[in-house]
Amino acid sequence: MARPRTSFVCQNCGAVAPRWQGRCDACGAWNSLVEETPAASARGSGKGRRFALADLGAPTAAPPRIATGINEFDRVIGGGFVPGSVLLLGGEPGIGKSTLLIQVCGALARLGQRIVYISGEEAIDQVRLRAERLNLARERIEFAAETKVEDIVATLHSGPAPALLVIDSIQTMWTETLEAAPGTVTQVRGAAQALIAYAKTTGASVILVGHVTKDGQIAGPRVVEHMVDAVTSFDGEGGRDFRILRALKNRFGPSNEIGVFEMTGGGLVEVGNPSALFLSHQAEARPGTAVLAGMEGTRPLLTEIEALVAPSPLGMPRRAVVGFDPNRLAMVIAVLEARAGLKLGQHDVYLNVAGGLRISEPAADLAAAAALVSSLSGRSLAPHSVFFGEIGLSGAVRPVAHSVTRLKEAAKLGFARAFVPPSTQERREKGPENMALTPCPEVADLVAFIAGPERGRRQ
């Protein structure tokens, strides 16, 4: 009998090599190749079956959804679970993934839905203790501690399909059709394929919990993220009580939504007004602090951007950034030097987004520039003011989307002035009437307003 042909699979990127080597040629990771023996595939007849072709222009209805009643969670996944959909949830250890999923299961169980929770990492008693702590022990949630995919699918086929199936986690699952250890790329991919096939054939919604690597990426092959219908991440800042659920991919809704939760002794609590959470509400304005009227998906979110500009004793000044794109900050500093005449080359620059939030939208350029100019000049910004706008390399401030939504959120929280791109003033009839708009055509205009000699007489 011929010896099965083995291959070596990279556990970091999934690349296949014919022989072992210390370094993966595809991703450059060291000692990541693991020997795996593929299962022998059965030969078919070579003939396929015919299938019907649909008309693209035929009318279609919106997919039905099962809402959990947890508004922050429902917003991120697009309004509720779509039957037959598969969602991948990633997050760091101890961040609260299991707590969130138990609460989601409890919310659906109260609606009379059948819920199945499969844990591959914890015993049934451990899951029960968590449910008791969250006051969910009396909810009709079916639990099991199992890791073999064939046994899980056979058990689920013996009864009615559940409305929601939770697999915690996909890295602990294994299938007997593949000769590889649990957690390897081959097993993760094979187990995910079997569970996705079950969801598509029965209409059950499936949540797969995924581990994350040390750089924050979901562990396992990236092909799993392409196979599922939605990818979400659950993260939070160390030492803080709030958690953020982010949609990274969603075939049935927006892919850039966030949900904000607060971790308490009784579990996760929704934060209905996250803007108030990320604002410190200082009694008086201080130099180096600017408020950004930002957007996270379709939700307006006001956050503080803090900057500290100090003379540097080093030959190469430091650039320390938390919650902001370092490349974007370098561009803003370069524009301030080239277009506004500021001298930041011999200063250390520290930029921080208050509350541990991560901001990636270009509309934060103007707020970051305002915080830098305020810290360098030592002058506080105008009280009760917000900033938003994208800064170009020419120094021009470009318009951004959802300007009216940003202004309405700022007015609701008591802000009375907004520094905006010039085109925003043309849409004044749609915005709040009590908001004073200060257009900034160029970044030099912003610098002149904050650090100009006449600014003190204007206030």
N, C-alpha and C positions, 0 to 999 in steps of 0.2 A: 504493500500500500504506500502510495506516495506521501511524503511528509508535507503537511499543510504549509503553504507559503506564507511567511510572516512579513509584516511591514512594521516600520517604526513611525509613530504618529507623534507630532509635537503637541504637548498638552497646553501650549500657550496660544497657538494660532490654528492648529489642526492640519498643518502641512504633513505630507506623507513622504518618507524617505525609504529607499530600498535597503539601507543598512544603518547601523547605529553610528552616530557621530556626536561629538560633544556639543556642537553649536548648530542650531537650526538655521538653514540657509535662508528661510523665508522671513523670519522675524528677528533673528539674531539672538534668541534666548539660549542660555547655556543649560545643559543637563535637563532638557525638557522632552527629549525623545524617549518614548516608551514602546516596548515591543508589544504588538497586538496581532492576533491571528483572526482574520476575517472568517465569518461563517460561510460554508459552502452554499451557493445559491442553487436552487432547483431549476432545472431546465424546463422551459415552457414549450408550447407547441409552435411558437413563432408567429401565431396569428392573433391579431387584436380584435376587439369587439367594436361594433359601430356605436356611435353616440350621436345625439341630436345637437344641432347647432342653433343657438338662440339668436334672435334679432336684437341688435344693440339699441334700436329705437323703441323697443316695446316698453309700455308703462311698467313701472315698478314702485313698490311701496317702501317706505322707510323700515329698516329692520326693527322688529319688536325689541323692547328692552325691559329688563327687570331692575327697577331702582331699589337700592338698599335703604334709602331714607337718610343715609349719611351724606349730606350735601357736598362736603368737600371731596369725598371719595367719588361720588357720582359725577361731579364736574370733571374730574381728571380722566375718567374712563369714557366720557362722552355722554353721560346721562343715565348710565345703568349698564348691566351686563346684556350683551347680545347673545341669544342662545347659539351654542355651537362655537363660540369664540374662545380663544386661548390667550391668556394674559401672563406675561413674565414679569415678576416683581423682584427687583434686586435691592440690596442694602447691606450695610456693614453689620457685623455681628453685634447683637445687643441693642440695635437701634430701635426695635419695636415692631419688626415685620410680623412676627407671630401674634403679638397683641392686636395689631391692626386687623389681621385676617380673622382672628377669633371674634372680634367685634363685628366685622362684616358678616360672618357666618351667623352670629346671633341676631343681627338685624333682619337677615333674610329668613331665618327660622321663625321669627315672630310673624312674618307674613304667610306662614304655612307652607313654605318651600322645603323640599328635601335637600339637606346639606350633608356632604360627606367630607371629612377632614382626615387626610392620610399623612401621618408624621413618620419620616424616616430617621429622625434625629432624636426624638424624645419618646419616652414611654407614655402609655395611656394615662397613668397616674399623674405624670408631670403636666400633661395637657389639661387634665381635670382640675389640678390645683390652680392653673392660670385662669380657667373658666370660673372657678369659685371666687377668685380674687376680683374678677371683673363682673361678678353677679350674673353670670351666664350659665351657671351649672344646670338650671332647670330648662334651658332651651333644648329643643329636640334637634341636636346636632350629633351625627353618627361619627365616631372616632375609630381609628385603627392605627396600629404601628406596624407598618409593612414596607418592604423595599422592592420586592419582586413585581415587575410590571404585569406579567402574565396573571399572577394571582389577583392583583388589584382589578384588572379589567374583567376577569372571570367573575369575581364577586359582584362587581357593579352590574354586569349583564344579567345576574340572577334576579334582579328586581327592577323597578322603574328607574329610569335615568334621573339622577339628581339635577336640581337646578344649578348647583354649584359644587364643583369638586376642587379641593385644595390639596396640592402636593407640596409638602414641606420636608425636604427640598429636592429639586431635580438632580442634584449632584449625588444624592444617596440612592437613587433608583438604579436598578440594573435589569437587564433582560437576558434570558438564557440563550437567545439566538446569537449572541455575540460573546466571544471569548476574550473578555477584557475586564479589568478591575472596575468596580463602581467609582464614578468620579472622573474617569478618563474621557477623552473627547469622543471616542467611539460609543461608549455607554451612554453618555449624556445625550448624544444625537439620536441613538436608537431608542432610548426611553422616551424622549420627547416626541419622536415620530409616532410611537405607539399610542401615547396619550392624546396627541393631536388627532390621530385617526379616530379614537374613541369619541372625542368631542364632536367631530364633524359628522359622524354617523348616527349619534344619539341625540344631538342638540344640547348636550350639557355644557355649561360654561366651566372652564378649567383655569385655575390660577397655579402657575408654576413658580415656586420660590427659588431664586438663584443666588448663590454666593457671589461675592465680589472679590476682586484681586486687590493687592495693596495700593494700586493706582486708581481704584474706584470703579473699574470696569467689571461687568458681569462675567464671572468665570465661565469657562467652557467655550465651545466653538461659536463663532459669530453667526454661523448658519442657523443656530437656534433662534436668534433674534429675528432673522428673516422668515423663519417658519411660523412664528406666532403672530397673532393679530395685533397685539399691543405690548409695548415694553414700558415699564414704569420703574422709577427708582425712589426709594424711601431713605432720606438722609436727614442729618441734623448736625449742628455744631456741638462739639464736646463741651460739657459744662452748662449747656442751655437746655431748657425744657421743651422747646418747640421742635417739631418735625415737619419736613416738607415732602410731599408726595408729588413727583414730577412725571409727566407723560413725555416719554422720549419718542414713542411711535404709537400711532393709533389709526387703524384702518377704518374706524367707525366714528371718528371725531377729531377735534383739534389735537395736534401733537406737541403743543407748547403750554399746556395748562398746568397749574400747580394747585395743590390743596394744602392748607396749613393746619397743623394739629398741635396741641399742647399736651405733653406727657404729665399726667397726674397720678396720684395714688390709686385712683379708680380706673385707670386706663387712659386712652387718648380722647381728648376733648376737641371738638371743632373750634377753630378761630374764625369767627364770622367777619371780623374787620382786621385783617392782617396789617393794614397800614398803621393802625395805632400800636401794633406790637413792635414794629420796626422803627418807630419814632420815639425819641427819648423825652420829648416835651420839656425842654429846658426852659427855665424862666426867662432867660435872656440869651440872645444870640452870642456866639463865640467865634473867634477867627478860626478858619479852616473847616467849617461845617456848612454843608449845602444839602438841601432836600431835593431829591430827584422824584419827579412825577413819572414813574415808569409803568411798564406794562409787562405782565406775565401771562402770556396767552391772551385771553379776552378780558382779564381782570386787571384793573388799575391798581398799582401798588406804590405807595410813597415810602421811600427809604432815605436814610441819612448817609451821606458820603463824607467821610472825615479825611482830612489831609494835614500833614505836618511837613513843612519845608524848613530845614535847618542847615546852617553852614556845615560843610563836611571837612574834617581834618584829613581825609583820605585822598589819595591821588585819583581814585576812581570812586565817585560818590555812589552811595547805595540807593537802590530802587526796590523798596519792599511793598508788596501789594497783597491784599487779602480781599477776596470776593470780587475782584475786577480783573479784566484781561491785561496782563503785563504789556503785551504788544500794543494794545490800544492806549495804555497810559504813556508809553514811550512816544507814540505818535502825537498825543495831546501836548506833551512837554515840548516836542520839537516844533509844533505849530506855534505854541506860546513864545518860544524863543525867536523863531524866524519871522513871524507875522505880527507879534505884539511887542517885541523888544524886551521881553523878560529875560533875566539871567539866572537860569536854573542849573547850568552846567557844573557849578561848584557847590551845589547844595544836595544834601540827602533828601530824598522824597519818600514819604510813607503815605500810602493810601489804603483806607479801610472802609468797607461797607458795613455799617453798624448792624448788629444783630446776627452776623454770620451768614447773610444772604449772598448768593452769587448772582452777579449782574453781567449779562452778555450783550444787551441790545445797544446799538450805536447811539440811541437817544440819551445815554448817560454821559456823553462827551462834555456837554455844556455844564452839567452839574460838577463833574470832576474838575474841569477847568476853573470854575468858580471857587471850588474849595482850595485849589492850589494857589490861585491869585490871592484869596483871602488870607491864607496862612503866610504867604510870602510878604504881603504888605502889612499884616497884623491888624487888618480892619475887618470887622464883622460884616456879614452880608445883611441886606435889608431884612428886617424882621418879617416873619410870616410870608416868606417868598419860596417859590419852587422854581426848578430849572429843568428844561429838557430841550434837546436839539443835538443834531449830529454835526461834528466839526470836520470840514474837509481840509485837505492839505493846503489849499489856497488860503485858508483862514476863514472862509465863508461858513455860516451856520445854515445847515440844510434842514428842510422840513422833515418831520417824522409822522408816522401813522398814528391814528387814534388821539389826535390832539384834543378834541372836545371831551373825550372820555377822561383824559388825564386832568383837564381843567375842572371838570365836575367833581372828581374825587378830591382834588385839592380844596375846592371851595367847601365841600362837605365837612372837611376836617379843620376848617377855620383859616385857611391860607387866603390872603387877599391880593397877592401880586405874583405874577409868573413872568419869567424871562424866557422868551420863546423865539423860534425862527420867525422871520418877517411874514411869511405866508400865513402863519397862524392867525394874525390879526384880521385877515380877510374873512375868516370864518367866525367872526365875533358874534354874529346873530344866532349861532347855534350854541354858544358857550354860556356859562353863568354870567349874569349881569353884574354881580358884585366883585368880579375878578378883574383887577387892573393888569393889562398886558403891556410888557416892556419888550419891544422887538430888538433883537440883536443880530443885525445883518452880518457883522464880522466879529471874530473873537476879540479884535482890538477894541470894539465898542464895549464888550463886557469888561475888559481890563480897565478901560477909562472910567466906567461907572463905579467899579469897586475901588480902584486905587487912585483915581484921578483927584487932583487937588480941590476941585469944586464939589466933590461928593459930600464933604462934610456940611457945606452950606445947603445942599439939596435935601438933606434928611431933616 
